[in-house]
Amino acid sequence: MSPPAIRVFNTLAQQKVPLAPIVPGKLGIYVCGPTVYSFIHLGNARTFTSFDVIVRYLRSRGFEVRYVRNFTDVDDKIIKAAQETGEAPQALADRFIAEFQKDVAGLHLIEPDVSPKVSTHLPEIIAIIQKLIANGVAYESNGDVYFQVSKFQGYGKLSRKKLDELESGTRELAGGDTLKELKREPYDFALWKAAKPGEPSWPSPWSAGRPGWHIECSAMSSKYLGETFDLHGGGLDLIFPHHENEIAQSEAASGKTLCHCWMHGNFLDLEGAKMSKSLGNVVRLRDALAKLDGEALRYFFLSTHYRQQLSFSDKMLADAETRLSYFYETLKKTDERVAGKDFGQGPVHGEPERFEREFHEQMSDDFNFSGALAALSGLFNEVNLLCDKPPVKDKAVVGRTLVALRAAVGRLASVLGLFQDEPAAWLLRRRERLVVARGIDTAKVDALIAQRQAARAAKDFAEADRLRGELKAMNVELMDTPAGATWKVIPTLQAED
Ligand SMILES: [Zn+2]
């Protein structure tokens, strides 16, 4: 049975539409990347994780995906940040690109196929501005270039804003005046800005200056994906003005539709407010990753549909890690049960493929991450049932079913970017983190375990139980396995933090 056709919620149409690649079997996707003037926060990380999983899923369905995610490394915020640190703006931007790469590595994000930077695409940006001037929709004014919004018919079609509702954009001149008077109409926006003294600049036909924010994405998306491409993504806050302006620029330049489908990820809330640098309520990705596993963070992001708001608290992250450790324990147990064994050919119990079918149903329906996780969770429940209370007696049937389910976990988890680690190694790393967080004396744990072994050898079971209780009081749970006693930190206590 082939998986269901994929439907995607298109912000422009305000409904789910069938995914219909321009070139059969291929997809081009452009995602607006970070403005690199500081460390990325969890809200940004959620958006990039959503598109990471979307790209992974599309590839798993056999599409040849070209994934482009840019770096905005020329921007007013970068100039301002550099003035504060005393660095050259480009040096500051390059430093934060490197920090971004380090941080997202902890989330196991796949590398985009192209990560273009503004600073290396000035010729393309200048060329598209020239085209807009030639097409009569942009004009030069005192070294700046503006897009004349009223000349573009479809302006407002993505954000559903009407021209007369738009706030006028203003720009401060040295001395506190604004450049309003340089624009023909108040809602016109800058394509090129003449540099003030001391600001970084590039030569252009109009002035030594720098591009406005929006034009870079029009220039770079058409360079790498063509004038019309399949999917364009970003956070919800980019719909207006950024994406609205991208549409105006690209479509006024080419006369073609910019992209077939606009996808927007929702916000991450911290105590009821959207996490954003301007609100000052940000949690850096880096700080979150210092406290918990990147995969647990990914699991937490996937617990909610990408178009829904997600609330965040330390407890929710800790709970996600606890849930993930339960899954990893299941995998470890399964691997120990099936490793190196041959269960032969023959029937399996139940219908292992039903979980995979459900997973695809969910992911095909506008990438329903939480539904997909529920299918994966069902798979784990089935594995646990077969390991702990097998509903069938035939050990070969149980073994074959476990092998089939384990393989399904591998396939589905790789689509979500989960369970890429060796279970024992992951669990040990988590234990080490919890040991540090809870200040557990591991030498004492080892000593108590050795005493308990001795008590058991001497058949003093009362003493062995007492020692187990003493360990429990230290938040340590003992597990007796065929290979000897192992231990873990009791996770429910962690979740109370
Ligand atoms: Zn963009």
Residues whose N, C-alpha, C, O or C-beta is under 5 A from the ligand:
A	BS01	ZN	C32 C217
